[in-house]
Amino acid sequence: MTVDTTPSAYILEAYLPGYQRDEITLSTRKKRILHVVADGFVSGGGHFERRVSFGYDADMSRVRAEFNGCMLKITVPRR
């Protein structure tokens, strides 16, 4: 997983080949932690899990994600 920081957002990218969109879950915890879980036991993807902590400038209520079948891109806006 890579994390890039811009003045307006944090951009995370994870290479997840072998997973389906409905096998990926994003959740936020304690208003500063993003939890990414992918479980693809049926499709052969296995288990992927990451927790990423952000500073107080992250707007966790506006997290957006895109998945193209291989690459998961998550955008966390900054205040």
DSSP file with accessible surface (Angstrom, degrees, kcal/mol):
  #  RESIDUE AA STRUCTURE BP1 BP2  ACC     N-H-->O    O-->H-N    N-H-->O    O-->H-N    TCO  KAPPA ALPHA  PHI   PSI    X-CA   Y-CA   Z-CA
    1    1 A M              0   0   75      0, 0.0     2,-0.3     0, 0.0    13,-0.2   0.000 360.0 360.0 360.0 132.7    0.0    0.0    0.0
    2    2 A T  E     -A   13   0A  73     11,-2.6    11,-2.2     2,-0.0     2,-0.4  -0.856 360.0-158.2-111.1 149.2    1.3    3.4   -0.9
    3    3 A V  E     -A   12   0A  68     -2,-0.3     2,-0.4     9,-0.2     9,-0.2  -0.993   8.3-175.0-128.4 123.2    0.3    6.7    0.7
    4    4 A D  E     -A   11   0A  91      7,-3.0     7,-3.1    -2,-0.4     2,-0.5  -0.927  12.5-147.9-114.8 144.9    0.8   10.1   -1.1
    5    5 A T  E     +A   10   0A  82     -2,-0.4     5,-0.2     5,-0.2    -2,-0.0  -0.950  17.9 174.3-116.2 128.8    0.1   13.4    0.6
    6    6 A T        -     0   0   45      3,-3.0     3,-0.3    -2,-0.5    -2,-0.0  -0.785  48.5-100.6-118.6 169.3   -1.1   16.5   -1.3
    7    7 A P  S    S+     0   0  129      0, 0.0     3,-0.1     0, 0.0    -1,-0.0   0.798 122.8  33.8 -60.9 -23.6   -2.2   19.8    0.1
    8    8 A S  S    S+     0   0   84      1,-0.2    70,-2.7    69,-0.1     2,-0.3   0.590 124.5   5.9-109.5 -11.2   -5.9   18.8   -0.3
    9    9 A A  E     - B   0  77A   8     68,-0.3    -3,-3.0    -3,-0.3     2,-0.5  -0.997  56.8-117.9-163.7 161.3   -5.9   15.0    0.4
   10   10 A Y  E     -AB   5  76A  29     66,-2.9    66,-2.9    -2,-0.3     2,-0.5  -0.922  32.9-159.1-100.4 134.1   -4.2   11.8    1.4
   11   11 A I  E     -AB   4  75A  39     -7,-3.1    -7,-3.0    -2,-0.5     2,-0.4  -0.971   8.3-172.8-122.3 119.3   -4.2    9.3   -1.5
   12   12 A L  E     -AB   3  74A   0     62,-2.9    62,-3.0    -2,-0.5     2,-0.4  -0.903   0.9-171.0-111.4 139.5   -3.7    5.6   -0.7
   13   13 A E  E     -AB   2  73A  67    -11,-2.2   -11,-2.6    -2,-0.4     2,-0.4  -0.998   3.0-176.4-132.5 134.6   -3.3    2.9   -3.4
   14   14 A A  E     - B   0  72A   1     58,-2.4    58,-3.1    -2,-0.4     2,-0.8  -0.998  24.0-135.0-130.9 132.2   -3.3   -0.9   -2.8
   15   15 A Y  E     + B   0  71A 155     -2,-0.4    56,-0.2    56,-0.2    -2,-0.0  -0.780  32.9 167.8 -86.6 110.6   -2.7   -3.5   -5.5
   16   16 A L    >   +     0   0    3     54,-3.5     3,-1.2    -2,-0.8    55,-0.1  -0.484   3.5 172.6-127.4  62.3   -5.4   -6.1   -4.9
   17   17 A P  T 3   +     0   0   60      0, 0.0    53,-0.1     0, 0.0     3,-0.1  -0.422  68.0  32.8 -69.9 146.2   -5.5   -8.5   -7.8
   18   18 A G  T 3  S+     0   0   41     51,-0.5    27,-0.4     1,-0.3     2,-0.3   0.413  95.0 109.4  91.4  -3.6   -7.8  -11.5   -7.4
   19   19 A Y    <   -     0   0   17     -3,-1.2    -1,-0.3    50,-0.3     2,-0.3  -0.777  59.0-138.5-104.1 152.5  -10.4   -9.7   -5.2
   20   20 A Q    >   -     0   0  110     -2,-0.3     3,-1.8    -3,-0.1     4,-0.2  -0.723  28.2-110.7-100.7 158.9  -13.9   -8.7   -6.1
   21   21 A R  G >  S+     0   0  195     -2,-0.3     3,-1.5     1,-0.3    -1,-0.1   0.878 117.1  54.7 -57.6 -40.4  -15.4   -5.3   -5.1
   22   22 A D  G 3  S+     0   0  141      1,-0.3    -1,-0.3    16,-0.0    -3,-0.0   0.527  98.7  64.1 -77.1  -0.6  -17.8   -6.8   -2.6
   23   23 A E  G <  S+     0   0   35     -3,-1.8    16,-2.1    15,-0.1     2,-0.4   0.426  88.3  84.4 -96.3   0.1  -14.9   -8.6   -0.8
   24   24 A I  E <   -D   38   0B  28     -3,-1.5     2,-0.4    -4,-0.2    14,-0.2  -0.892  57.5-172.6-110.1 131.5  -13.3   -5.2    0.2
   25   25 A T  E     -D   37   0B  87     12,-3.4    12,-2.6    -2,-0.4     2,-0.4  -0.983   5.8-168.4-126.1 133.5  -14.4   -3.3    3.3
   26   26 A L  E     +D   36   0B  58     -2,-0.4     2,-0.3    10,-0.2    10,-0.2  -0.957  15.3 165.3-115.4 138.4  -13.4    0.1    4.5
   27   27 A S  E     -D   35   0B  39      8,-2.0     8,-3.4    -2,-0.4     2,-0.4  -0.980  26.2-135.1-146.7 158.2  -14.2    1.5    7.9
   28   28 A T  E     -D   34   0B  70     -2,-0.3     2,-0.4     6,-0.2     6,-0.2  -0.888  17.5-165.8-114.5 148.3  -13.0    4.3   10.1
   29   29 A R  E >>  -D   33   0B 115      4,-2.5     4,-2.2    -2,-0.4     3,-1.9  -0.998  66.5  -6.1-136.0 139.0  -12.2    4.1   13.8
   30   30 A K  T 34 S-     0   0  187     -2,-0.4    -1,-0.1     1,-0.3     0, 0.0   0.752 111.0 -81.0  51.4  28.4  -11.7    6.8   16.5
   31   31 A K  T 34 S+     0   0  181      2,-0.2    29,-0.3     1,-0.2    -1,-0.3   0.565 129.5  58.7  61.1  10.4  -12.0    9.5   13.8
   32   32 A R  T <4 S+     0   0   85     -3,-1.9    22,-2.7     1,-0.2     2,-0.5   0.437  84.5  79.2-142.7  -6.1   -8.4    9.0   12.7
   33   33 A I  E  <  -DE  29  53B  40     -4,-2.2    -4,-2.5    20,-0.2     2,-0.5  -0.940  54.5-158.2-118.0 129.9   -7.9    5.4   11.6
   34   34 A L  E     -DE  28  52B   1     18,-3.0    18,-2.6    -2,-0.5     2,-0.5  -0.918  10.8-160.7-103.1 127.3   -8.8    3.9    8.3
   35   35 A H  E     -DE  27  51B  11     -8,-3.4    -8,-2.0    -2,-0.5     2,-0.5  -0.946   6.0-171.0-113.1 119.4   -9.2    0.1    8.4
   36   36 A V  E     +DE  26  50B   0     14,-3.0    14,-2.4    -2,-0.5     2,-0.4  -0.954   8.1 174.7-114.0 124.1   -9.0   -1.7    5.0
   37   37 A V  E     -DE  25  49B  23    -12,-2.6   -12,-3.4    -2,-0.5     2,-0.4  -0.997   9.4-177.9-132.0 133.4   -9.9   -5.4    4.9
   38   38 A A  E     -DE  24  48B   0     10,-2.8    10,-2.6    -2,-0.4     2,-0.5  -0.991   1.2-177.6-130.4 122.6  -10.1   -7.7    1.8
   39   39 A D  E     + E   0  47B  64    -16,-2.1     8,-0.2    -2,-0.4     3,-0.2  -0.963  11.5 163.2-121.5 111.8  -11.2  -11.3    2.2
   40   40 A G  E  >> + E   0  46B   0      6,-3.3     5,-2.2    -2,-0.5     6,-1.0  -0.326  21.0 137.6-123.0  49.9  -11.2  -13.3   -1.1
   41   41 A F  T  45S+     0   0  146      4,-0.2    -1,-0.1     3,-0.2     3,-0.1   0.855  77.3  46.2 -66.9 -33.6  -11.2  -16.9    0.1
   42   42 A V  T  45S+     0   0  146      1,-0.2    -1,-0.2    -3,-0.2    -2,-0.1   0.919 118.5  40.7 -73.9 -42.1  -13.8  -17.9   -2.5
   43   43 A S  T  45S-     0   0   48      3,-0.1    -1,-0.2   -25,-0.0    -2,-0.2   0.449 116.8-108.4 -88.5  -0.6  -12.1  -16.1   -5.4
   44   44 A G  T  <5S+     0   0   67     -4,-0.9    -3,-0.2    -3,-0.1   -25,-0.1   0.590  84.6 120.6  88.8  11.0   -8.6  -17.1   -4.3
   45   45 A G      < -     0   0   23     -5,-2.2    -4,-0.2   -27,-0.4     2,-0.2   0.742  54.6-157.1 -81.2 -23.5   -7.5  -13.7   -3.2
   46   46 A G  E     -E   40   0B  25     -6,-1.0    -6,-3.3   -28,-0.1     2,-0.4  -0.554  38.3 -38.0  83.5-147.1   -6.7  -14.6    0.4
   47   47 A H  E     +E   39   0B  96     -8,-0.2     2,-0.4    -2,-0.2    -8,-0.2  -0.971  49.8 177.6-126.5 132.1   -6.7  -12.0    3.3
   48   48 A F  E     +E   38   0B  27    -10,-2.6   -10,-2.8    -2,-0.4     2,-0.3  -0.999   8.8 169.0-130.5 133.1   -5.4   -8.4    3.1
   49   49 A E  E     +E   37   0B  66     -2,-0.4     2,-0.3   -12,-0.2   -12,-0.2  -0.971   3.0 166.1-150.0 131.8   -5.6   -6.0    6.1
   50   50 A R  E     -E   36   0B 114    -14,-2.4   -14,-3.0    -2,-0.3     2,-0.4  -0.997  17.9-158.2-142.9 145.6   -4.1   -2.6    6.8
   51   51 A R  E     -E   35   0B 148     -2,-0.3     2,-0.5   -16,-0.2   -16,-0.2  -0.995  12.6-169.4-121.7 129.9   -4.7    0.1    9.4
   52   52 A V  E     -E   34   0B  25    -18,-2.6   -18,-3.0    -2,-0.4     2,-0.4  -0.982   8.4-151.3-123.7 126.1   -3.6    3.6    8.5
   53   53 A S  E     -E   33   0B  84     -2,-0.5     2,-0.3   -20,-0.2   -20,-0.2  -0.785  14.6-166.0 -97.0 140.7   -3.6    6.5   11.1
   54   54 A F        -     0   0   10    -22,-2.7    -2,-0.0    -2,-0.4     2,-0.0  -0.804  21.6-105.5-120.1 163.3   -4.0   10.1   10.0
   55   55 A G    >   -     0   0   30     -2,-0.3     3,-1.5     1,-0.1    -1,-0.1  -0.156  46.8 -91.3 -75.5 177.9   -3.5   13.4   11.6
   56   56 A Y  T 3  S+     0   0  176      1,-0.3    -1,-0.1     3,-0.1    23,-0.0   0.609 119.3  72.2 -71.6  -9.0   -6.3   15.6   12.8
   57   57 A D  T 3  S+     0   0   45     21,-0.1    22,-3.0     2,-0.1     2,-0.3   0.588  73.3 105.0 -82.6  -6.0   -6.5   17.3    9.5
   58   58 A A  B <   -F   78   0C   3     -3,-1.5     2,-1.1    20,-0.2    20,-0.2  -0.565  65.9-144.9 -77.0 131.7   -8.0   14.2    7.8
   59   59 A D    >   +     0   0   17     18,-3.3     3,-1.8    -2,-0.3    -1,-0.1  -0.739  21.7 177.9 -96.8  86.2  -11.8   14.5    7.1
   60   60 A M  G >  S+     0   0   17     -2,-1.1     3,-0.8   -29,-0.3    -1,-0.2   0.650  71.8  68.9 -69.0 -12.9  -12.7   10.9    7.7
   61   61 A S  G 3  S+     0   0   98      1,-0.2    -1,-0.3    -3,-0.1    -2,-0.0   0.611 101.4  47.2 -80.6  -8.8  -16.4   11.6    7.0
   62   62 A R  G <  S+     0   0  133     -3,-1.8    -1,-0.2    15,-0.1    -2,-0.2   0.006  75.1 147.5-121.6  28.9  -15.7   12.2    3.3
   63   63 A V    <   -     0   0   26     -3,-0.8     2,-0.3    13,-0.1    13,-0.2  -0.429  25.7-168.8 -66.1 135.8  -13.5    9.2    2.5
   64   64 A R  E     -C   75   0A 164     11,-2.3    11,-3.2    -2,-0.1     2,-0.3  -0.967   4.2-168.3-128.3 146.0  -13.9    8.0   -1.1
   65   65 A A  E     -C   74   0A  47     -2,-0.3     2,-0.4     9,-0.2     9,-0.2  -0.978   7.4-168.8-136.7 147.6  -12.7    4.8   -2.8
   66   66 A E  E     -C   73   0A 126      7,-2.4     7,-3.0    -2,-0.3     2,-0.4  -0.993   3.3-170.9-131.8 140.8  -12.5    3.4   -6.3
   67   67 A F  E     -C   72   0A  39     -2,-0.4     5,-0.2     5,-0.2   -46,-0.1  -0.984  10.4-176.2-135.4 123.7  -11.7   -0.2   -7.4
   68   68 A N        -     0   0  123      3,-1.6     4,-0.1    -2,-0.4    -1,-0.1   0.164  65.2 -87.1-103.6  16.3  -11.0   -1.1  -11.0
   69   69 A G  S    S+     0   0   44      2,-0.2   -51,-0.5     1,-0.1   -50,-0.3   0.265 122.9  30.6  97.8 -10.2  -10.6   -4.9  -10.4
   70   70 A C  S    S+     0   0   42      1,-0.3   -54,-3.5   -53,-0.1     2,-0.5   0.511 112.5  51.7-142.8 -42.3   -6.9   -4.7   -9.5
   71   71 A M  E     -B   15   0A  62    -56,-0.2    -3,-1.6   -55,-0.1     2,-0.5  -0.919  60.3-156.1-114.8 126.7   -6.1   -1.3   -7.9
   72   72 A L  E     -BC  14  67A   5    -58,-3.1   -58,-2.4    -2,-0.5     2,-0.5  -0.897  11.8-169.1 -99.2 123.7   -7.9    0.2   -4.9
   73   73 A K  E     -BC  13  66A  71     -7,-3.0    -7,-2.4    -2,-0.5     2,-0.4  -0.972   2.3-172.2-117.5 122.7   -7.6    3.9   -4.7
   74   74 A I  E     -BC  12  65A   1    -62,-3.0   -62,-2.9    -2,-0.5     2,-0.5  -0.954   5.3-162.1-116.9 130.4   -8.7    5.7   -1.5
   75   75 A T  E     -BC  11  64A  39    -11,-3.2   -11,-2.3    -2,-0.4   -64,-0.2  -0.955   5.0-173.3-115.9 123.5   -8.9    9.5   -1.2
   76   76 A V  E     -B   10   0A   0    -66,-2.9   -66,-2.9    -2,-0.5   -13,-0.1  -0.946  22.9-137.4-114.1 107.2   -9.1   11.0    2.3
   77   77 A P  E     -B    9   0A  15      0, 0.0   -18,-3.3     0, 0.0     2,-0.3  -0.280  11.9-135.6 -64.0 150.1   -9.7   14.8    2.0
   78   78 A R  B      F   58   0C  74    -70,-2.7   -20,-0.2   -20,-0.2   -21,-0.1  -0.816 360.0 360.0-103.7 148.3   -7.8   17.2    4.3
   79   79 A R              0   0  195    -22,-3.0   -70,-0.0    -2,-0.3   -22,-0.0  -0.512 360.0 360.0 -83.3 360.0   -9.4   20.1    6.1
